[in-house]
């Protein structure tokens, strides 16, 4: 077993969480659940991290940030979507500005659902993630780990809301506003 699996370091990023899931991530790290006793350390540096824990749904502006953090992490690495918002978009899934869960931006290895995700679920997800990390480490050592492909860059303008794209709805709203303004001037 490698040092990274015995003592994995985690990078925690809040995409657009309501902070409910972030509090649970912190609860897992602090004395009540105390994952640090297993050697799991929270780091602010993606270059030091083995596990990427992300909370909250993803909007268009966050995609390049999440990708930049992901690309700064060295292989092998594992991504864990924490909470239902990070898994699928959750309650924000239908919002015009929400693209979905973390997997619209980067590949996700483990999904930890819940609203908010419970620390026990996070610990289970980390344990599952460590198994994947070890598999990836062995593949890397054998020089057969293929870099994960990033999903196609999503666009909020193309998102369908009630049968029409966000871009079309905006154009219609602007045209209506201009027409109303023109009528008021007459
Ligand atoms: S899953 Fe629930 S608690 Fe977590 S960020 Fe979404 S709304 Fe908040």
py3Dmol code that shows the C-alpha trace and the ligand (Angstrom):
import py3Dmol

protein = """\
ATOM      1  CA  UNK A   1       0.000   0.000   0.000  1.00  0.00           C
ATOM      2  CA  UNK A   2       1.361   3.406  -0.994  1.00  0.00           C
ATOM      3  CA  UNK A   3       1.841   6.413   1.312  1.00  0.00           C
ATOM      4  CA  UNK A   4      -0.855   8.328  -0.590  1.00  0.00           C
ATOM      5  CA  UNK A   5      -3.391   5.597   0.206  1.00  0.00           C
ATOM      6  CA  UNK A   6      -2.245   5.296   3.833  1.00  0.00           C
ATOM      7  CA  UNK A   7      -2.297   9.044   4.337  1.00  0.00           C
ATOM      8  CA  UNK A   8      -4.262  10.755   1.554  1.00  0.00           C
ATOM      9  CA  UNK A   9      -4.373  14.514   1.358  1.00  0.00           C
ATOM     10  CA  UNK A  10      -7.621  16.118   0.277  1.00  0.00           C
ATOM     11  CA  UNK A  11      -8.398  19.316  -1.580  1.00  0.00           C
ATOM     12  CA  UNK A  12     -11.832  20.723  -0.753  1.00  0.00           C
ATOM     13  CA  UNK A  13     -13.554  23.065  -3.208  1.00  0.00           C
ATOM     14  CA  UNK A  14     -16.975  24.682  -2.853  1.00  0.00           C
ATOM     15  CA  UNK A  15     -18.488  25.117  -6.330  1.00  0.00           C
ATOM     16  CA  UNK A  16     -21.806  26.763  -5.453  1.00  0.00           C
ATOM     17  CA  UNK A  17     -22.798  24.911  -2.349  1.00  0.00           C
ATOM     18  CA  UNK A  18     -25.279  26.420   0.132  1.00  0.00           C
ATOM     19  CA  UNK A  19     -22.474  25.560   2.613  1.00  0.00           C
ATOM     20  CA  UNK A  20     -24.503  22.711   4.133  1.00  0.00           C
ATOM     21  CA  UNK A  21     -22.224  20.114   2.560  1.00  0.00           C
ATOM     22  CA  UNK A  22     -19.092  22.139   3.379  1.00  0.00           C
ATOM     23  CA  UNK A  23     -19.999  22.097   7.057  1.00  0.00           C
ATOM     24  CA  UNK A  24     -20.299  18.297   6.850  1.00  0.00           C
ATOM     25  CA  UNK A  25     -16.889  18.056   5.140  1.00  0.00           C
ATOM     26  CA  UNK A  26     -15.413  20.103   7.983  1.00  0.00           C
ATOM     27  CA  UNK A  27     -17.303  17.983  10.555  1.00  0.00           C
ATOM     28  CA  UNK A  28     -15.617  14.909   9.066  1.00  0.00           C
ATOM     29  CA  UNK A  29     -12.218  16.564   9.534  1.00  0.00           C
ATOM     30  CA  UNK A  30     -12.768  17.949  13.041  1.00  0.00           C
ATOM     31  CA  UNK A  31     -12.700  15.987  16.342  1.00  0.00           C
ATOM     32  CA  UNK A  32     -16.183  14.373  16.298  1.00  0.00           C
ATOM     33  CA  UNK A  33     -15.499  12.240  13.197  1.00  0.00           C
ATOM     34  CA  UNK A  34     -11.774  13.001  13.123  1.00  0.00           C
ATOM     35  CA  UNK A  35     -10.652  11.480   9.827  1.00  0.00           C
ATOM     36  CA  UNK A  36      -7.231  12.968  10.549  1.00  0.00           C
ATOM     37  CA  UNK A  37      -6.650  10.010  12.866  1.00  0.00           C
ATOM     38  CA  UNK A  38      -6.499   7.909   9.686  1.00  0.00           C
ATOM     39  CA  UNK A  39      -3.884  10.255   8.236  1.00  0.00           C
ATOM     40  CA  UNK A  40      -6.330  12.176   6.033  1.00  0.00           C
ATOM     41  CA  UNK A  41      -5.141  15.787   5.833  1.00  0.00           C
ATOM     42  CA  UNK A  42      -6.896  18.808   4.312  1.00  0.00           C
ATOM     43  CA  UNK A  43      -4.582  20.826   2.076  1.00  0.00           C
ATOM     44  CA  UNK A  44      -5.067  24.068   0.182  1.00  0.00           C
ATOM     45  CA  UNK A  45      -2.532  23.109  -2.484  1.00  0.00           C
ATOM     46  CA  UNK A  46      -3.812  21.002  -5.398  1.00  0.00           C
ATOM     47  CA  UNK A  47      -0.254  19.857  -6.130  1.00  0.00           C
ATOM     48  CA  UNK A  48      -0.177  18.130  -2.738  1.00  0.00           C
ATOM     49  CA  UNK A  49      -3.642  16.562  -2.958  1.00  0.00           C
ATOM     50  CA  UNK A  50      -4.637  12.983  -3.812  1.00  0.00           C
ATOM     51  CA  UNK A  51      -8.415  13.385  -3.407  1.00  0.00           C
ATOM     52  CA  UNK A  52     -10.495  16.250  -4.792  1.00  0.00           C
ATOM     53  CA  UNK A  53     -13.674  16.793  -2.737  1.00  0.00           C
ATOM     54  CA  UNK A  54     -16.167  19.123  -4.417  1.00  0.00           C
ATOM     55  CA  UNK A  55     -19.462  20.384  -3.021  1.00  0.00           C
ATOM     56  CA  UNK A  56     -22.302  22.225  -4.761  1.00  0.00           C
ATOM     57  CA  UNK A  57     -23.658  22.365  -8.289  1.00  0.00           C
ATOM     58  CA  UNK A  58     -21.597  23.755 -11.156  1.00  0.00           C
ATOM     59  CA  UNK A  59     -22.228  26.842 -13.247  1.00  0.00           C
ATOM     60  CA  UNK A  60     -20.423  27.990 -16.388  1.00  0.00           C
ATOM     61  CA  UNK A  61     -17.960  30.286 -14.600  1.00  0.00           C
ATOM     62  CA  UNK A  62     -16.763  27.522 -12.317  1.00  0.00           C
ATOM     63  CA  UNK A  63     -15.878  25.061 -15.064  1.00  0.00           C
ATOM     64  CA  UNK A  64     -12.430  26.573 -15.848  1.00  0.00           C
ATOM     65  CA  UNK A  65     -11.611  26.906 -12.124  1.00  0.00           C
ATOM     66  CA  UNK A  66     -12.516  23.290 -11.365  1.00  0.00           C
ATOM     67  CA  UNK A  67     -10.560  22.136 -14.413  1.00  0.00           C
ATOM     68  CA  UNK A  68      -7.531  24.202 -13.435  1.00  0.00           C
ATOM     69  CA  UNK A  69      -7.496  22.730  -9.917  1.00  0.00           C
ATOM     70  CA  UNK A  70      -7.976  19.223 -11.326  1.00  0.00           C
ATOM     71  CA  UNK A  71      -5.178  19.643 -13.844  1.00  0.00           C
ATOM     72  CA  UNK A  72      -2.795  20.921 -11.145  1.00  0.00           C
ATOM     73  CA  UNK A  73      -3.270  17.709  -9.145  1.00  0.00           C
ATOM     74  CA  UNK A  74      -0.700  15.048  -9.931  1.00  0.00           C
ATOM     75  CA  UNK A  75      -1.671  11.535 -11.023  1.00  0.00           C
ATOM     76  CA  UNK A  76      -2.938   9.341  -9.530  1.00  0.00           C
ATOM     77  CA  UNK A  77      -5.909  11.386  -8.301  1.00  0.00           C
ATOM     78  CA  UNK A  78      -9.524  10.752  -7.399  1.00  0.00           C
ATOM     79  CA  UNK A  79     -12.524  13.082  -7.591  1.00  0.00           C
ATOM     80  CA  UNK A  80     -15.390  12.781  -5.109  1.00  0.00           C
ATOM     81  CA  UNK A  81     -18.681  14.644  -5.675  1.00  0.00           C
ATOM     82  CA  UNK A  82     -19.955  15.506  -2.165  1.00  0.00           C
ATOM     83  CA  UNK A  83     -23.709  15.977  -1.800  1.00  0.00           C
ATOM     84  CA  UNK A  84     -26.539  15.671  -4.297  1.00  0.00           C
ATOM     85  CA  UNK A  85     -25.833  19.116  -5.809  1.00  0.00           C
ATOM     86  CA  UNK A  86     -22.305  18.015  -6.711  1.00  0.00           C
ATOM     87  CA  UNK A  87     -23.632  14.635  -7.950  1.00  0.00           C
ATOM     88  CA  UNK A  88     -26.391  15.915 -10.256  1.00  0.00           C
ATOM     89  CA  UNK A  89     -27.094  19.627  -9.686  1.00  0.00           C
ATOM     90  CA  UNK A  90     -29.624  18.653  -6.987  1.00  0.00           C
ATOM     91  CA  UNK A  91     -32.327  21.189  -6.215  1.00  0.00           C
ATOM     92  CA  UNK A  92     -30.570  23.701  -8.483  1.00  0.00           C
ATOM     93  CA  UNK A  93     -30.534  21.362 -11.486  1.00  0.00           C
ATOM     94  CA  UNK A  94     -33.354  23.179 -13.319  1.00  0.00           C
ATOM     95  CA  UNK A  95     -31.976  26.702 -12.678  1.00  0.00           C
ATOM     96  CA  UNK A  96     -31.136  28.522 -15.902  1.00  0.00           C
ATOM     97  CA  UNK A  97     -27.556  29.151 -14.753  1.00  0.00           C
ATOM     98  CA  UNK A  98     -26.759  25.675 -13.391  1.00  0.00           C
ATOM     99  CA  UNK A  99     -25.069  23.235 -15.724  1.00  0.00           C
ATOM    100  CA  UNK A 100     -25.375  20.218 -13.418  1.00  0.00           C
ATOM    101  CA  UNK A 101     -23.072  18.252 -11.143  1.00  0.00           C
ATOM    102  CA  UNK A 102     -19.266  18.152 -11.076  1.00  0.00           C
ATOM    103  CA  UNK A 103     -19.139  15.652 -13.939  1.00  0.00           C
ATOM    104  CA  UNK A 104     -20.065  18.401 -16.423  1.00  0.00           C
ATOM    105  CA  UNK A 105     -16.571  19.816 -15.748  1.00  0.00           C
ATOM    106  CA  UNK A 106     -14.281  16.890 -14.873  1.00  0.00           C
ATOM    107  CA  UNK A 107     -14.555  13.094 -14.541  1.00  0.00           C
ATOM    108  CA  UNK A 108     -15.931  11.987 -11.166  1.00  0.00           C
ATOM    109  CA  UNK A 109     -14.774   8.739  -9.540  1.00  0.00           C
ATOM    110  CA  UNK A 110     -17.096   8.552  -6.524  1.00  0.00           C
ATOM    111  CA  UNK A 111     -20.559  10.031  -5.954  1.00  0.00           C
ATOM    112  CA  UNK A 112     -21.505  10.714  -2.319  1.00  0.00           C
ATOM    113  CA  UNK A 113     -25.206  11.700  -2.298  1.00  0.00           C
ATOM    114  CA  UNK A 114     -27.223  13.354   0.461  1.00  0.00           C
ATOM    115  CA  UNK A 115     -28.570  16.807   1.252  1.00  0.00           C
ATOM    116  CA  UNK A 116     -26.534  17.578   3.105  1.00  0.00           C
ATOM    117  CA  UNK A 117     -24.081  14.716   2.633  1.00  0.00           C
ATOM    118  CA  UNK A 118     -23.454  13.056   5.995  1.00  0.00           C
ATOM    119  CA  UNK A 119     -19.901  12.696   7.357  1.00  0.00           C
ATOM    120  CA  UNK A 120     -20.379   8.889   7.443  1.00  0.00           C
ATOM    121  CA  UNK A 121     -21.196   8.959   3.709  1.00  0.00           C
ATOM    122  CA  UNK A 122     -18.116  11.111   3.092  1.00  0.00           C
ATOM    123  CA  UNK A 123     -15.929   8.668   5.013  1.00  0.00           C
ATOM    124  CA  UNK A 124     -17.379   5.760   2.968  1.00  0.00           C
ATOM    125  CA  UNK A 125     -16.740   7.728  -0.238  1.00  0.00           C
ATOM    126  CA  UNK A 126     -13.145   8.446   0.784  1.00  0.00           C
ATOM    127  CA  UNK A 127     -12.559   4.758   1.568  1.00  0.00           C
ATOM    128  CA  UNK A 128     -13.996   3.824  -1.853  1.00  0.00           C
ATOM    129  CA  UNK A 129     -11.845   6.560  -3.395  1.00  0.00           C
ATOM    130  CA  UNK A 130      -8.715   5.114  -1.771  1.00  0.00           C
ATOM    131  CA  UNK A 131      -9.342   1.773  -3.487  1.00  0.00           C
ATOM    132  CA  UNK A 132      -9.586   3.605  -6.826  1.00  0.00           C
ATOM    133  CA  UNK A 133      -6.469   5.637  -5.972  1.00  0.00           C
ATOM    134  CA  UNK A 134      -4.507   2.435  -5.365  1.00  0.00           C
ATOM    135  CA  UNK A 135      -5.738   0.935  -8.662  1.00  0.00           C
ATOM    136  CA  UNK A 136      -4.679   4.081 -10.501  1.00  0.00           C
ATOM    137  CA  UNK A 137      -1.305   4.062  -8.732  1.00  0.00           C
ATOM    138  CA  UNK A 138      -0.642   0.498  -9.897  1.00  0.00           C
ATOM    139  CA  UNK A 139      -1.664   1.438 -13.450  1.00  0.00           C
ATOM    140  CA  UNK A 140       0.622   4.473 -13.318  1.00  0.00           C
ATOM    141  CA  UNK A 141       3.523   2.322 -12.103  1.00  0.00           C
ATOM    142  CA  UNK A 142       2.849  -0.050 -15.038  1.00  0.00           C
ATOM    143  CA  UNK A 143       2.740   3.006 -17.356  1.00  0.00           C
ATOM    144  CA  UNK A 144      -0.786   2.114 -18.450  1.00  0.00           C
ATOM    145  CA  UNK A 145      -2.793   4.838 -16.721  1.00  0.00           C
ATOM    146  CA  UNK A 146      -4.593   6.770 -19.449  1.00  0.00           C
ATOM    147  CA  UNK A 147      -5.312  10.431 -18.651  1.00  0.00           C
ATOM    148  CA  UNK A 148      -9.039  10.895 -18.062  1.00  0.00           C
ATOM    149  CA  UNK A 149     -10.800  12.780 -20.843  1.00  0.00           C
ATOM    150  CA  UNK A 150     -12.497  16.025 -19.891  1.00  0.00           C
ATOM    151  CA  UNK A 151     -16.173  16.314 -20.865  1.00  0.00           C
ATOM    152  CA  UNK A 152     -17.018  18.677 -23.733  1.00  0.00           C
ATOM    153  CA  UNK A 153     -17.111  22.273 -22.453  1.00  0.00           C
ATOM    154  CA  UNK A 154     -20.767  22.917 -21.546  1.00  0.00           C
ATOM    155  CA  UNK A 155     -22.556  26.208 -22.138  1.00  0.00           C
ATOM    156  CA  UNK A 156     -25.384  27.649 -20.032  1.00  0.00           C
ATOM    157  CA  UNK A 157     -26.781  29.367 -23.148  1.00  0.00           C
ATOM    158  CA  UNK A 158     -27.546  25.954 -24.681  1.00  0.00           C
ATOM    159  CA  UNK A 159     -29.350  24.676 -21.586  1.00  0.00           C
ATOM    160  CA  UNK A 160     -32.978  23.746 -22.181  1.00  0.00           C
ATOM    161  CA  UNK A 161     -35.427  25.253 -19.694  1.00  0.00           C
ATOM    162  CA  UNK A 162     -39.117  24.475 -20.258  1.00  0.00           C
ATOM    163  CA  UNK A 163     -38.442  23.399 -23.839  1.00  0.00           C
ATOM    164  CA  UNK A 164     -36.318  26.335 -25.029  1.00  0.00           C
ATOM    165  CA  UNK A 165     -32.663  27.264 -24.669  1.00  0.00           C
ATOM    166  CA  UNK A 166     -31.603  29.897 -22.154  1.00  0.00           C
ATOM    167  CA  UNK A 167     -30.158  31.974 -25.035  1.00  0.00           C
ATOM    168  CA  UNK A 168     -33.521  31.925 -26.902  1.00  0.00           C
ATOM    169  CA  UNK A 169     -35.424  32.843 -23.729  1.00  0.00           C
ATOM    170  CA  UNK A 170     -33.075  35.808 -23.120  1.00  0.00           C
ATOM    171  CA  UNK A 171     -33.451  37.022 -26.725  1.00  0.00           C
ATOM    172  CA  UNK A 172     -37.230  36.828 -26.389  1.00  0.00           C
ATOM    173  CA  UNK A 173     -37.145  38.699 -23.059  1.00  0.00           C
ATOM    174  CA  UNK A 174     -34.919  41.459 -24.525  1.00  0.00           C
ATOM    175  CA  UNK A 175     -37.165  41.793 -27.619  1.00  0.00           C
ATOM    176  CA  UNK A 176     -40.252  42.067 -25.362  1.00  0.00           C
ATOM    177  CA  UNK A 177     -38.550  44.695 -23.167  1.00  0.00           C
ATOM    178  CA  UNK A 178     -37.549  46.771 -26.226  1.00  0.00           C
ATOM    179  CA  UNK A 179     -41.061  46.530 -27.646  1.00  0.00           C
ATOM    180  CA  UNK A 180     -42.587  47.654 -24.307  1.00  0.00           C
ATOM    181  CA  UNK A 181     -40.112  50.555 -24.072  1.00  0.00           C
ATOM    182  CA  UNK A 182     -40.994  51.596 -27.667  1.00  0.00           C
ATOM    183  CA  UNK A 183     -44.726  51.535 -26.886  1.00  0.00           C
ATOM    184  CA  UNK A 184     -44.207  53.667 -23.756  1.00  0.00           C
ATOM    185  CA  UNK A 185     -42.311  56.310 -25.761  1.00  0.00           C
ATOM    186  CA  UNK A 186     -45.183  56.714 -28.275  1.00  0.00           C
TER     187      UNK A 186
END
"""
ligand_1 = """\
8
LIG
S -26.715 18.960 -1.355
Fe -28.054 20.156 0.019
S -26.689 20.849 1.665
Fe -25.377 20.192 -0.034
S -24.948 22.058 -1.206
Fe -26.770 21.076 -2.120
S -28.529 22.069 -1.100
Fe -26.704 22.491 0.156
"""
view = py3Dmol.view(width=600, height=400)
view.addModel(protein, "pdb")
view.setStyle({"model": 0}, {"cartoon": {"style": "trace"}})
view.addModel(ligand_1, "xyz")
view.setStyle({"model": 1}, {"stick": {}})
view.zoomTo()
view.show()
